[in-house]
Amino acid sequence: MKIFFITGTSRGIGEALAEQLLAEDHHLFCLSRAENEQLIERAIRSKTSMTYYPFDLNQLLKMESMFTALFSMIPQDTEITGFYLINNAGMLAPVAPIEQNPAQSIIENVNINLLAPMIITANFLKHTRDFEGDKRIMNISSGSARYLLPSQSCYSTSKAGLDSFSKSVSLEQLNQPYPAKVVSVYPGMIDTQMQAEMRSVPKADFPYVDQFIQFAEEGKLQTPEYTAAKIIELLFSEDFGSNVVVENL
């Protein structure tokens, strides 16, 4: 049995990842603020194993008890061949010059994009420390971490931090008896709610909005399903972790 923890499964890439990972020898723990009823129904219809755990990733101090609860749900007699964590949940807003961003919006952005993955990773590694099998952590980053645009200072900074965090954890794991492999990946431009949010920002706040509208109109956005398939291919690849930051799927 392979055990997966996936955040942000209510829609977009996270939903597509969960759908494609539903399999007889997999158990999925899906985390998002609200339950994805359609995903739950698919798991029931396909008779595959999934636990949906509604959780607001802004509740940072409750994550330790959450992971204790999640791991307690795994039957002790289960023969596990691998543990896999996909930190997928992300938040674009606020998109505006930094002086226009309320403190609460800045805090929520960094909570979701950086602090939540850090705390989740810490708990994942703590609970799997003595597991001798395959352990992999996939952090969904963004090209915005490297290729900067105005009015995205919160998003770009938090994603750049996620890349640095991934590199640091990868170095730490080299000294562990049963190390986990870590990758931070740029999934590309995808036709998701986040892209729709980008296209709806006033040009006065985001000067590049017309280019993003053009990308969508010209069909240059990837589907979540295609992107999820490429991410899963990378997750199970033999050289996973040899490059910690993967800029092209």
Contacts in CASP RR format, 6 or more apart in sequence:
PFRMAT RR
TARGET T0000
AUTHOR 0000-0000-0000
METHOD contacts of the structure
MODEL  1
MKIFFITGTSRGIGEALAEQLLAEDHHLFCLSRAENEQLIERAIRSKTSM
TYYPFDLNQLLKMESMFTALFSMIPQDTEITGFYLINNAGMLAPVAPIEQ
NPAQSIIENVNINLLAPMIITANFLKHTRDFEGDKRIMNISSGSARYLLP
SQSCYSTSKAGLDSFSKSVSLEQLNQPYPAKVVSVYPGMIDTQMQAEMRS
VPKADFPYVDQFIQFAEEGKLQTPEYTAAKIIELLFSEDFGSNVVVENL
1 25 0 8 1.000
1 26 0 8 1.000
1 27 0 8 1.000
1 78 0 8 1.000
1 79 0 8 1.000
1 80 0 8 1.000
1 81 0 8 1.000
2 25 0 8 1.000
2 26 0 8 1.000
2 27 0 8 1.000
2 80 0 8 1.000
2 81 0 8 1.000
2 82 0 8 1.000
2 83 0 8 1.000
2 84 0 8 1.000
3 26 0 8 1.000
3 27 0 8 1.000
3 29 0 8 1.000
3 74 0 8 1.000
3 80 0 8 1.000
3 82 0 8 1.000
3 83 0 8 1.000
3 84 0 8 1.000
4 21 0 8 1.000
4 26 0 8 1.000
4 27 0 8 1.000
4 28 0 8 1.000
4 29 0 8 1.000
4 84 0 8 1.000
4 85 0 8 1.000
4 86 0 8 1.000
5 29 0 8 1.000
5 31 0 8 1.000
5 70 0 8 1.000
5 83 0 8 1.000
5 84 0 8 1.000
5 85 0 8 1.000
5 86 0 8 1.000
5 120 0 8 1.000
5 124 0 8 1.000
6 14 0 8 1.000
6 17 0 8 1.000
6 18 0 8 1.000
6 21 0 8 1.000
6 28 0 8 1.000
6 29 0 8 1.000
6 30 0 8 1.000
6 31 0 8 1.000
6 86 0 8 1.000
6 88 0 8 1.000
7 14 0 8 1.000
7 31 0 8 1.000
7 32 0 8 1.000
7 57 0 8 1.000
7 86 0 8 1.000
7 87 0 8 1.000
7 88 0 8 1.000
7 89 0 8 1.000
7 116 0 8 1.000
7 117 0 8 1.000
7 120 0 8 1.000
8 14 0 8 1.000
8 15 0 8 1.000
8 30 0 8 1.000
8 31 0 8 1.000
8 32 0 8 1.000
8 88 0 8 1.000
8 89 0 8 1.000
8 90 0 8 1.000
9 15 0 8 1.000
9 17 0 8 1.000
9 18 0 8 1.000
9 30 0 8 1.000
9 31 0 8 1.000
9 32 0 8 1.000
9 36 0 8 1.000
9 39 0 8 1.000
9 52 0 8 1.000
9 88 0 8 1.000
10 32 0 8 1.000
10 33 0 8 1.000
10 34 0 8 1.000
10 35 0 8 1.000
10 36 0 8 1.000
11 36 0 8 1.000
11 192 0 8 1.000
11 193 0 8 1.000
12 190 0 8 1.000
12 192 0 8 1.000
12 193 0 8 1.000
12 224 0 8 1.000
13 88 0 8 1.000
13 140 0 8 1.000
13 187 0 8 1.000
13 190 0 8 1.000
13 192 0 8 1.000
13 224 0 8 1.000
13 227 0 8 1.000
13 228 0 8 1.000
13 231 0 8 1.000
14 86 0 8 1.000
14 88 0 8 1.000
14 224 0 8 1.000
14 228 0 8 1.000
15 36 0 8 1.000
15 39 0 8 1.000
15 224 0 8 1.000
16 224 0 8 1.000
16 225 0 8 1.000
16 227 0 8 1.000
16 228 0 8 1.000
17 86 0 8 1.000
17 88 0 8 1.000
17 228 0 8 1.000
17 231 0 8 1.000
17 232 0 8 1.000
18 28 0 8 1.000
18 30 0 8 1.000
18 36 0 8 1.000
18 39 0 8 1.000
18 50 0 8 1.000
19 39 0 8 1.000
19 42 0 8 1.000
19 225 0 8 1.000
19 228 0 8 1.000
20 225 0 8 1.000
20 228 0 8 1.000
20 229 0 8 1.000
20 232 0 8 1.000
21 28 0 8 1.000
21 232 0 8 1.000
22 28 0 8 1.000
22 42 0 8 1.000
22 43 0 8 1.000
22 46 0 8 1.000
22 48 0 8 1.000
22 50 0 8 1.000
23 48 0 8 1.000
24 48 0 8 1.000
26 48 0 8 1.000
26 49 0 8 1.000
27 49 0 8 1.000
27 50 0 8 1.000
27 51 0 8 1.000
27 74 0 8 1.000
27 78 0 8 1.000
28 43 0 8 1.000
28 48 0 8 1.000
28 49 0 8 1.000
28 50 0 8 1.000
28 51 0 8 1.000
29 50 0 8 1.000
29 51 0 8 1.000
29 53 0 8 1.000
29 70 0 8 1.000
29 73 0 8 1.000
30 36 0 8 1.000
30 39 0 8 1.000
30 50 0 8 1.000
30 51 0 8 1.000
30 52 0 8 1.000
30 53 0 8 1.000
31 53 0 8 1.000
31 54 0 8 1.000
31 55 0 8 1.000
31 57 0 8 1.000
31 89 0 8 1.000
32 54 0 8 1.000
32 55 0 8 1.000
32 89 0 8 1.000
33 54 0 8 1.000
33 55 0 8 1.000
33 56 0 8 1.000
33 57 0 8 1.000
34 54 0 8 1.000
35 52 0 8 1.000
35 54 0 8 1.000
36 52 0 8 1.000
39 50 0 8 1.000
39 52 0 8 1.000
40 50 0 8 1.000
40 52 0 8 1.000
43 49 0 8 1.000
43 50 0 8 1.000
51 70 0 8 1.000
51 73 0 8 1.000
53 66 0 8 1.000
53 69 0 8 1.000
53 70 0 8 1.000
55 62 0 8 1.000
55 66 0 8 1.000
57 89 0 8 1.000
57 111 0 8 1.000
57 112 0 8 1.000
57 116 0 8 1.000
58 108 0 8 1.000
58 111 0 8 1.000
58 112 0 8 1.000
58 116 0 8 1.000
60 111 0 8 1.000
60 115 0 8 1.000
60 116 0 8 1.000
60 119 0 8 1.000
63 116 0 8 1.000
63 119 0 8 1.000
63 120 0 8 1.000
63 123 0 8 1.000
64 119 0 8 1.000
64 123 0 8 1.000
66 123 0 8 1.000
67 120 0 8 1.000
67 123 0 8 1.000
67 124 0 8 1.000
67 126 0 8 1.000
67 127 0 8 1.000
68 127 0 8 1.000
71 127 0 8 1.000
74 80 0 8 1.000
80 131 0 8 1.000
80 133 0 8 1.000
81 133 0 8 1.000
81 134 0 8 1.000
82 131 0 8 1.000
82 133 0 8 1.000
82 134 0 8 1.000
82 135 0 8 1.000
83 124 0 8 1.000
83 128 0 8 1.000
83 131 0 8 1.000
83 133 0 8 1.000
83 134 0 8 1.000
83 135 0 8 1.000
83 136 0 8 1.000
84 134 0 8 1.000
84 135 0 8 1.000
84 136 0 8 1.000
84 137 0 8 1.000
84 138 0 8 1.000
84 235 0 8 1.000
85 120 0 8 1.000
85 121 0 8 1.000
85 124 0 8 1.000
85 136 0 8 1.000
85 137 0 8 1.000
85 138 0 8 1.000
86 138 0 8 1.000
86 140 0 8 1.000
86 231 0 8 1.000
86 235 0 8 1.000
87 116 0 8 1.000
87 117 0 8 1.000
87 120 0 8 1.000
87 121 0 8 1.000
87 137 0 8 1.000
87 138 0 8 1.000
87 139 0 8 1.000
87 140 0 8 1.000
87 162 0 8 1.000
88 140 0 8 1.000
89 112 0 8 1.000
89 116 0 8 1.000
90 112 0 8 1.000
90 113 0 8 1.000
90 140 0 8 1.000
90 194 0 8 1.000
91 108 0 8 1.000
91 109 0 8 1.000
91 112 0 8 1.000
91 113 0 8 1.000
91 155 0 8 1.000
92 152 0 8 1.000
92 155 0 8 1.000
92 194 0 8 1.000
92 197 0 8 1.000
92 198 0 8 1.000
93 105 0 8 1.000
93 108 0 8 1.000
93 109 0 8 1.000
93 197 0 8 1.000
94 100 0 8 1.000
94 101 0 8 1.000
94 102 0 8 1.000
94 105 0 8 1.000
94 106 0 8 1.000
94 109 0 8 1.000
94 154 0 8 1.000
95 151 0 8 1.000
95 152 0 8 1.000
95 155 0 8 1.000
95 197 0 8 1.000
95 198 0 8 1.000
95 201 0 8 1.000
95 205 0 8 1.000
95 206 0 8 1.000
96 151 0 8 1.000
96 201 0 8 1.000
96 205 0 8 1.000
96 206 0 8 1.000
97 150 0 8 1.000
97 151 0 8 1.000
97 205 0 8 1.000
98 153 0 8 1.000
98 154 0 8 1.000
100 205 0 8 1.000
101 154 0 8 1.000
105 154 0 8 1.000
106 154 0 8 1.000
109 154 0 8 1.000
109 155 0 8 1.000
109 158 0 8 1.000
110 154 0 8 1.000
110 157 0 8 1.000
110 158 0 8 1.000
112 158 0 8 1.000
113 155 0 8 1.000
113 158 0 8 1.000
113 159 0 8 1.000
113 162 0 8 1.000
114 158 0 8 1.000
114 159 0 8 1.000
114 161 0 8 1.000
114 162 0 8 1.000
114 165 0 8 1.000
117 139 0 8 1.000
117 162 0 8 1.000
117 165 0 8 1.000
118 165 0 8 1.000
121 137 0 8 1.000
121 139 0 8 1.000
121 165 0 8 1.000
121 169 0 8 1.000
124 137 0 8 1.000
124 180 0 8 1.000
125 135 0 8 1.000
125 169 0 8 1.000
125 173 0 8 1.000
125 180 0 8 1.000
128 135 0 8 1.000
128 178 0 8 1.000
128 180 0 8 1.000
129 176 0 8 1.000
129 178 0 8 1.000
130 178 0 8 1.000
131 178 0 8 1.000
132 178 0 8 1.000
133 178 0 8 1.000
135 178 0 8 1.000
135 179 0 8 1.000
135 180 0 8 1.000
135 181 0 8 1.000
136 180 0 8 1.000
136 181 0 8 1.000
136 182 0 8 1.000
136 183 0 8 1.000
136 235 0 8 1.000
136 240 0 8 1.000
136 241 0 8 1.000
137 166 0 8 1.000
137 169 0 8 1.000
137 180 0 8 1.000
137 181 0 8 1.000
137 182 0 8 1.000
137 183 0 8 1.000
138 183 0 8 1.000
138 185 0 8 1.000
138 231 0 8 1.000
138 234 0 8 1.000
138 235 0 8 1.000
139 162 0 8 1.000
139 163 0 8 1.000
139 165 0 8 1.000
139 166 0 8 1.000
139 182 0 8 1.000
139 183 0 8 1.000
139 184 0 8 1.000
139 185 0 8 1.000
140 184 0 8 1.000
140 185 0 8 1.000
140 187 0 8 1.000
140 231 0 8 1.000
141 159 0 8 1.000
141 162 0 8 1.000
141 163 0 8 1.000
141 166 0 8 1.000
141 184 0 8 1.000
141 185 0 8 1.000
141 186 0 8 1.000
141 245 0 8 1.000
142 155 0 8 1.000
142 156 0 8 1.000
142 159 0 8 1.000
142 186 0 8 1.000
142 187 0 8 1.000
142 188 0 8 1.000
143 159 0 8 1.000
143 186 0 8 1.000
143 188 0 8 1.000
143 247 0 8 1.000
144 152 0 8 1.000
144 155 0 8 1.000
144 156 0 8 1.000
144 159 0 8 1.000
145 156 0 8 1.000
145 159 0 8 1.000
145 160 0 8 1.000
145 161 0 8 1.000
145 162 0 8 1.000
145 163 0 8 1.000
145 186 0 8 1.000
146 160 0 8 1.000
146 163 0 8 1.000
146 186 0 8 1.000
146 247 0 8 1.000
148 156 0 8 1.000
149 156 0 8 1.000
149 206 0 8 1.000
149 208 0 8 1.000
150 206 0 8 1.000
150 207 0 8 1.000
150 208 0 8 1.000
151 201 0 8 1.000
151 205 0 8 1.000
151 206 0 8 1.000
151 207 0 8 1.000
152 206 0 8 1.000
162 184 0 8 1.000
163 184 0 8 1.000
163 244 0 8 1.000
163 245 0 8 1.000
165 184 0 8 1.000
166 182 0 8 1.000
166 183 0 8 1.000
166 184 0 8 1.000
166 244 0 8 1.000
166 245 0 8 1.000
167 184 0 8 1.000
167 244 0 8 1.000
167 245 0 8 1.000
169 180 0 8 1.000
169 182 0 8 1.000
170 181 0 8 1.000
170 182 0 8 1.000
170 241 0 8 1.000
170 244 0 8 1.000
173 179 0 8 1.000
173 180 0 8 1.000
173 181 0 8 1.000
173 182 0 8 1.000
181 240 0 8 1.000
181 241 0 8 1.000
182 241 0 8 1.000
182 244 0 8 1.000
183 234 0 8 1.000
183 235 0 8 1.000
183 240 0 8 1.000
183 241 0 8 1.000
183 243 0 8 1.000
183 244 0 8 1.000
183 245 0 8 1.000
183 246 0 8 1.000
184 244 0 8 1.000
184 245 0 8 1.000
184 246 0 8 1.000
185 231 0 8 1.000
185 234 0 8 1.000
185 245 0 8 1.000
185 246 0 8 1.000
185 249 0 8 1.000
186 245 0 8 1.000
186 246 0 8 1.000
186 247 0 8 1.000
186 248 0 8 1.000
186 249 0 8 1.000
187 222 0 8 1.000
187 227 0 8 1.000
187 230 0 8 1.000
187 231 0 8 1.000
187 249 0 8 1.000
188 222 0 8 1.000
188 227 0 8 1.000
188 249 0 8 1.000
189 195 0 8 1.000
189 215 0 8 1.000
189 220 0 8 1.000
189 221 0 8 1.000
189 222 0 8 1.000
190 221 0 8 1.000
190 222 0 8 1.000
190 223 0 8 1.000
190 224 0 8 1.000
190 227 0 8 1.000
191 216 0 8 1.000
191 221 0 8 1.000
191 222 0 8 1.000
191 223 0 8 1.000
191 224 0 8 1.000
192 224 0 8 1.000
195 212 0 8 1.000
195 216 0 8 1.000
195 221 0 8 1.000
198 206 0 8 1.000
198 209 0 8 1.000
198 212 0 8 1.000
199 209 0 8 1.000
199 212 0 8 1.000
199 213 0 8 1.000
199 216 0 8 1.000
201 209 0 8 1.000
202 209 0 8 1.000
203 209 0 8 1.000
203 210 0 8 1.000
215 221 0 8 1.000
227 249 0 8 1.000
230 249 0 8 1.000
231 249 0 8 1.000
234 240 0 8 1.000
234 246 0 8 1.000
234 249 0 8 1.000
END
